[in-house]
Amino acid sequence: MSHCRICSVALALVAAGCAAAAAADQAPPRPRLVTHESLVDELMRPAELPEGDPLAMFAYVLRALPERVKVYPTENYYYFSFMYKKVRYAGNMRLDAMDRDQGKVHFAYYEDLAEWKDESPVTHVVLDMTQGVAVEKLDRLLYRISYGDKTVVFALNDLSAVKPPPGAIGPDEKYIGPIFDDSAIRFFLVYNTKLKIFHYLLDETAPVADQFSPAASTDRILIGKRTGFAFYRDQRLPRKILIGVFEGNARVNNYLDGPFDQLPDNFIEGDTLRDIILEVDPSLKGRIDRLGGSPDGTERFLISPYMMYRDEAELLIFERCATDAKLDAGLYHACFVVDAEAQDGQPRAVSHKVPIHKHRERAGALNH
């Protein structure tokens, strides 16, 4: 073989190797593997925590974080969990839209909830410079939290450019804002001014973090394989309306308990939400802030128009309502709202009842 031929072959092999390396670099990353062994090792590892000292616990969590974190949920909770004394604990740091610019951060932790046991006490504190905790605003949705020798930048989820696609919002509806739920599912929160009801619409303008299977009896109802969220494919508009959340997840208040606790706080303009809530319940005038919270910050107006279901068959009530030939056409979208307080669990279009809207705990103590 000539010297030139040898050089050509060598160059070809190098080029092939480079191409293979480039292809490997461009290949999508593989899922992170979690082993049972690692879970058991963490459970059995001896550890000590100052669980009775909230400020020391805050320091423990802050020091365990990297220098910058992303806060995905739109009510600005940064969730965490850890194993201690053979029990799983859960908690969160929260940069509440109502007081973060006053230099405050909410911090909560507790034994994680489970259906087979009673709820454990929750430790919840609001920290600021009076405890040596500094909360500094760096930009509209960027904050720095410092305590002792540890500093972490919290980047809140900027969905300000996210809008529903053309045709997804009806003529009688107002778009309130975008939601990133702790389930990693995105929604659009809308309000029907004529029927005085709310809907959570699936945001499909970005990849949806779930796969869906049709219900056995109708392909109008789609159920998430990961989340258990149930949606109805609207027959009048190109959209999917949240109609159900699996009851077991709601009972233990986990990441799949529904979007009622992840409203679009950072993107609600002025008094838009308060004005809407007062349309629904005028008795709350003077008793709620612009985000629907009570003056002491312990409660918040509940927007939960969907069903808590155990069995897929329970969801068929929405299909029966939506396809009822006797239904007043103007009540169609009321078919996808149930009154959380009603005993019969009927859609509003069937029951014709004025819903009772209760408040939910706002402090974040039970938000996972």
C-alpha positions as CSV (number, residue, x, y, z in Angstrom):
1,M,0.0,0.0,0.0
2,S,1.4,3.4,-0.9
3,H,2.1,6.1,1.6
4,C,-0.7,8.2,0.2
5,R,-3.1,5.3,0.4
6,I,-2.2,4.7,4.1
7,C,-2.7,8.4,4.8
8,S,-6.2,8.4,3.1
9,V,-7.3,5.3,5.2
10,A,-6.0,6.9,8.4
11,L,-7.8,10.1,7.6
12,A,-11.0,8.2,6.8
13,L,-10.8,6.4,10.2
14,V,-10.2,9.6,12.0
15,A,-13.2,11.2,10.3
16,A,-15.4,8.3,11.1
17,G,-14.3,8.4,14.7
18,C,-15.1,12.1,14.9
19,A,-18.5,11.6,13.2
20,A,-19.3,8.9,15.7
21,A,-18.2,11.1,18.6
22,A,-20.3,14.0,17.3
23,A,-23.3,11.7,16.9
24,A,-22.9,10.5,20.5
25,D,-22.7,14.1,21.7
26,Q,-25.9,14.9,19.9
27,A,-27.8,11.9,21.2
28,P,-30.5,12.7,23.7
29,P,-29.6,12.0,27.3
30,R,-30.8,8.7,28.9
31,P,-33.2,8.7,31.8
32,R,-31.6,8.8,35.2
33,L,-31.6,5.4,36.9
34,V,-32.9,5.2,40.5
35,T,-32.2,1.9,42.3
36,H,-34.0,0.3,45.2
37,E,-30.6,-0.1,46.8
38,S,-30.0,3.7,46.9
39,L,-33.4,4.2,48.5
40,V,-32.7,1.6,51.2
41,D,-29.3,2.9,51.8
42,E,-30.7,6.4,52.5
43,L,-33.4,5.0,54.7
44,M,-30.9,3.1,56.8
45,R,-28.1,5.7,57.0
46,P,-27.6,7.2,60.4
47,A,-28.4,10.9,60.5
48,E,-29.1,13.7,62.9
49,L,-31.2,16.9,62.3
50,P,-32.3,19.7,64.5
51,E,-36.0,19.1,63.6
52,G,-37.3,21.2,66.5
53,D,-35.4,24.3,65.4
54,P,-37.0,25.8,62.2
55,L,-34.1,28.2,61.6
56,A,-31.5,25.4,61.8
57,M,-33.7,23.3,59.5
58,F,-33.8,26.1,57.1
59,A,-30.0,26.3,57.2
60,Y,-29.8,22.6,56.5
61,V,-32.0,22.8,53.4
62,L,-30.4,26.0,52.1
63,R,-26.9,24.5,52.4
64,A,-27.9,21.4,50.6
65,L,-29.0,23.4,47.5
66,P,-26.7,24.3,44.6
67,E,-25.9,28.0,44.0
68,R,-28.9,28.5,41.7
69,V,-32.2,26.6,41.5
70,K,-35.3,26.8,39.3
71,V,-38.7,27.2,41.0
72,Y,-41.2,25.6,38.5
73,P,-44.6,25.8,40.3
74,T,-46.4,29.1,39.7
75,E,-47.3,29.7,43.3
76,N,-43.6,29.8,43.8
77,Y,-43.0,26.7,46.1
78,Y,-39.6,25.1,46.0
79,Y,-40.3,21.6,47.2
80,F,-37.9,19.2,48.9
81,S,-38.0,15.9,50.9
82,F,-35.6,13.9,53.1
83,M,-35.6,10.7,55.1
84,Y,-35.1,11.1,58.9
85,K,-35.7,8.6,61.7
86,K,-36.9,6.1,59.1
87,V,-39.7,8.4,58.0
88,R,-40.0,10.5,54.9
89,Y,-40.4,14.2,55.5
90,A,-41.5,16.8,53.0
91,G,-41.5,20.6,52.9
92,N,-41.0,23.7,50.8
93,M,-39.5,27.1,50.6
94,R,-41.9,29.7,49.2
95,L,-41.3,33.1,47.7
96,D,-44.9,34.3,48.1
97,A,-45.9,36.9,45.5
98,M,-47.6,39.0,48.3
99,D,-44.5,39.4,50.6
100,R,-41.3,38.3,48.9
101,D,-40.5,41.9,47.9
102,Q,-40.7,42.7,51.6
103,G,-37.7,40.4,52.1
104,K,-39.7,37.4,53.4
105,V,-39.5,33.7,52.6
106,H,-41.9,31.0,53.9
107,F,-40.5,27.7,55.1
108,A,-42.4,24.6,56.1
109,Y,-41.6,20.9,56.8
110,Y,-43.5,17.9,58.2
111,E,-43.8,14.2,58.2
112,D,-45.1,13.3,54.7
113,L,-48.8,12.5,54.5
114,A,-50.2,9.0,53.9
115,E,-53.8,7.6,53.7
116,W,-53.2,5.1,56.5
117,K,-52.1,7.6,59.2
118,D,-53.3,10.8,60.8
119,E,-51.8,14.1,59.7
120,S,-48.7,15.1,61.6
121,P,-48.0,18.5,63.0
122,V,-46.5,21.0,60.5
123,T,-43.7,23.5,61.2
124,H,-44.2,26.7,59.3
125,V,-42.3,30.0,59.7
126,V,-41.9,33.2,57.8
127,L,-38.2,34.3,57.8
128,D,-36.6,37.6,57.1
129,M,-33.7,39.8,58.3
130,T,-34.9,39.6,61.9
131,Q,-33.7,36.0,61.9
132,G,-30.7,36.8,59.7
133,V,-32.3,35.6,56.5
134,A,-31.8,38.0,53.5
135,V,-34.2,37.9,50.6
136,E,-33.0,40.2,47.8
137,K,-34.8,40.9,44.5
138,L,-32.3,40.7,41.6
139,D,-34.8,40.9,38.8
140,R,-38.6,40.6,38.3
141,L,-38.6,36.8,38.8
142,L,-35.1,36.4,40.3
143,Y,-34.3,36.4,44.0
144,R,-31.3,35.7,46.1
145,I,-31.7,34.1,49.6
146,S,-28.8,34.2,52.0
147,Y,-28.3,32.9,55.5
148,G,-24.9,32.6,57.2
149,D,-22.3,31.7,54.7
150,K,-24.7,30.2,52.1
151,T,-26.4,32.0,49.2
152,V,-28.8,30.5,46.7
153,V,-30.4,32.3,43.7
154,F,-34.0,31.3,43.1
155,A,-35.2,31.7,39.5
156,L,-39.0,31.8,39.4
157,N,-40.7,30.3,36.3
158,D,-41.2,33.0,33.7
159,L,-44.4,32.1,31.8
160,S,-45.2,35.7,30.9
161,A,-45.1,35.0,27.2
162,V,-47.3,31.9,27.4
163,K,-50.8,32.5,25.9
164,P,-53.6,30.1,24.9
165,P,-53.6,29.2,21.2
166,P,-56.1,31.0,18.9
167,G,-59.6,29.6,19.3
168,A,-59.1,28.0,22.7
169,I,-60.9,30.7,24.7
170,G,-64.6,31.1,24.3
171,P,-66.4,34.5,23.7
172,D,-67.7,34.5,27.3
173,E,-64.4,33.6,28.9
174,K,-61.5,35.6,30.4
175,Y,-58.0,34.2,30.4
176,I,-56.6,34.7,33.9
177,G,-53.1,33.3,33.4
178,P,-50.7,30.4,32.9
179,I,-50.1,27.7,35.5
180,F,-47.1,25.3,35.9
181,D,-48.4,22.7,38.3
182,D,-46.2,20.7,40.7
183,S,-47.1,17.7,38.6
184,A,-45.1,19.3,35.7
185,I,-48.4,19.7,33.8
186,R,-49.1,23.2,32.4
187,F,-52.6,24.8,32.4
188,F,-54.4,27.9,31.3
189,L,-56.8,29.2,34.0
190,V,-60.0,30.7,32.5
191,Y,-63.2,32.2,33.8
192,N,-66.6,32.0,32.1
193,T,-68.3,35.4,32.8
194,K,-71.7,34.2,31.8
195,L,-71.8,31.0,33.8
196,K,-69.5,32.3,36.6
197,I,-67.3,29.2,36.5
198,F,-63.6,28.4,36.2
199,H,-61.8,25.9,33.9
200,Y,-58.3,24.5,33.9
201,L,-57.3,23.9,30.3
202,L,-54.4,21.7,29.3
203,D,-51.6,23.8,27.8
204,E,-50.3,22.0,24.7
205,T,-48.2,24.8,23.4
206,A,-45.2,23.0,24.9
207,P,-44.5,19.3,25.3
208,V,-47.0,17.8,27.8
209,A,-45.3,15.8,30.6
210,D,-47.6,12.8,30.4
211,Q,-49.2,10.2,28.1
212,F,-52.9,9.9,27.8
213,S,-55.2,6.9,27.3
214,P,-58.9,7.2,26.3
215,A,-61.5,6.0,28.8
216,A,-63.0,2.6,28.1
217,S,-66.4,4.1,27.2
218,T,-65.5,7.3,25.3
219,D,-62.5,8.7,23.6
220,R,-63.7,12.2,24.7
221,I,-62.3,11.5,28.1
222,L,-58.5,11.1,28.3
223,I,-56.6,10.0,31.5
224,G,-53.0,10.6,32.2
225,K,-50.9,7.4,32.7
226,R,-48.5,9.2,35.1
227,T,-50.7,11.8,36.7
228,G,-54.2,10.3,36.7
229,F,-55.5,13.7,35.5
230,A,-58.7,13.3,33.5
231,F,-59.5,15.7,30.6
232,Y,-62.5,16.1,28.4
233,R,-62.0,17.0,24.7
234,D,-64.3,19.9,24.3
235,Q,-66.8,19.4,21.4
236,R,-67.1,23.1,20.7
237,L,-63.5,24.5,21.1
238,P,-60.1,23.0,20.3
239,R,-59.0,22.3,23.9
240,K,-59.0,19.8,26.7
241,I,-60.7,20.7,30.1
242,L,-59.5,19.2,33.3
243,I,-62.4,17.2,34.8
244,G,-60.9,14.9,37.3
245,V,-58.0,14.3,39.7
246,F,-57.4,10.9,41.4
247,E,-58.8,11.1,44.9
248,G,-55.9,9.2,46.5
249,N,-53.5,11.8,45.4
250,A,-55.7,14.6,46.7
251,R,-56.0,12.9,50.1
252,V,-52.3,12.8,50.6
253,N,-51.6,16.2,49.1
254,N,-48.9,15.0,46.8
255,Y,-47.6,16.5,43.5
256,L,-50.5,15.0,41.6
257,D,-53.3,16.5,43.8
258,G,-54.5,19.0,41.1
259,P,-53.7,22.6,40.1
260,F,-55.9,24.3,42.8
261,D,-52.7,25.2,44.7
262,Q,-50.6,26.5,41.8
263,L,-52.4,29.6,40.6
264,P,-50.7,32.0,38.2
265,D,-49.7,34.5,40.9
266,N,-46.8,36.1,39.0
267,F,-48.9,36.8,36.0
268,I,-52.2,38.1,37.4
269,E,-52.7,41.7,36.5
270,G,-53.9,44.1,39.2
271,D,-57.2,43.1,40.8
272,T,-58.3,40.8,38.0
273,L,-58.6,37.7,40.1
274,R,-60.2,39.5,43.1
275,D,-62.8,41.1,40.9
276,I,-63.7,37.7,39.4
277,I,-63.9,36.1,42.8
278,L,-66.2,38.8,44.0
279,E,-68.5,38.1,41.0
280,V,-68.7,34.5,42.1
281,D,-69.0,35.4,45.8
282,P,-69.9,39.0,46.6
283,S,-69.9,38.2,50.4
284,L,-66.0,38.2,50.3
285,K,-65.8,41.9,49.6
286,G,-63.2,43.5,51.9
287,R,-62.1,40.1,53.1
288,I,-59.6,39.0,50.4
289,D,-56.5,40.5,48.9
290,R,-55.9,40.7,45.1
291,L,-54.9,37.0,44.9
292,G,-57.9,35.8,46.8
293,G,-56.2,35.4,50.2
294,S,-57.4,36.3,53.6
295,P,-55.9,39.3,55.4
296,D,-53.8,37.1,57.7
297,G,-52.5,35.1,54.8
298,T,-53.7,31.7,56.3
299,E,-56.4,31.0,53.7
300,R,-57.1,31.4,50.0
301,F,-60.1,31.1,47.8
302,L,-60.5,27.6,46.4
303,I,-60.7,27.2,42.7
304,S,-61.3,23.5,42.3
305,P,-64.0,22.8,39.6
306,Y,-62.9,19.3,38.9
307,M,-64.0,15.9,40.4
308,M,-62.0,13.8,42.8
309,Y,-62.5,10.4,41.4
310,R,-61.6,6.8,42.4
311,D,-62.9,4.9,39.4
312,E,-63.0,5.8,35.7
313,A,-66.7,5.1,35.6
314,E,-67.3,8.2,37.8
315,L,-66.1,10.4,35.0
316,L,-68.8,9.4,32.6
317,I,-71.2,11.8,34.2
318,F,-69.4,14.6,32.3
319,E,-70.0,12.7,29.0
320,R,-73.6,12.1,29.8
321,C,-74.1,15.8,30.6
322,A,-72.3,17.1,27.5
323,T,-74.2,14.8,25.1
324,D,-77.6,15.3,26.7
325,A,-80.0,16.3,23.9
326,K,-82.2,18.1,26.4
327,L,-79.5,20.3,27.8
328,D,-79.8,24.0,27.3
329,A,-77.0,24.8,24.8
330,G,-75.9,27.8,27.0
331,L,-75.1,25.4,29.9
332,Y,-72.8,23.2,27.9
333,H,-69.6,24.3,29.6
334,A,-71.2,24.0,33.0
335,C,-71.1,20.3,32.4
336,F,-67.4,20.3,33.3
337,V,-67.7,21.9,36.7
338,V,-68.7,20.1,39.9
339,D,-69.4,21.7,43.2
340,A,-66.7,20.5,45.6
341,E,-69.2,20.8,48.5
342,A,-72.2,19.1,46.8
343,Q,-73.2,15.7,48.1
344,D,-74.4,14.4,44.7
345,G,-71.3,15.3,42.7
346,Q,-73.4,16.5,39.7
347,P,-72.1,18.8,37.1
348,R,-73.4,22.4,37.4
349,A,-75.3,22.0,34.2
350,V,-77.3,19.1,35.7
351,S,-77.7,20.3,39.3
352,H,-78.3,24.0,38.6
353,K,-76.9,24.7,42.1
354,V,-75.0,27.8,43.0
355,P,-71.6,26.5,44.1
356,I,-70.2,27.0,47.6
357,H,-66.7,28.2,47.4
358,K,-64.6,27.5,50.4
359,H,-61.1,28.7,51.3
360,R,-58.0,26.6,51.3
361,E,-55.0,26.8,53.5
362,R,-52.5,29.3,52.0
363,A,-49.5,29.2,54.1
364,G,-48.0,26.3,52.2
365,A,-47.7,24.0,55.2
366,L,-49.5,21.2,53.4
367,N,-48.2,21.8,49.9
368,H,-46.1,18.6,49.8
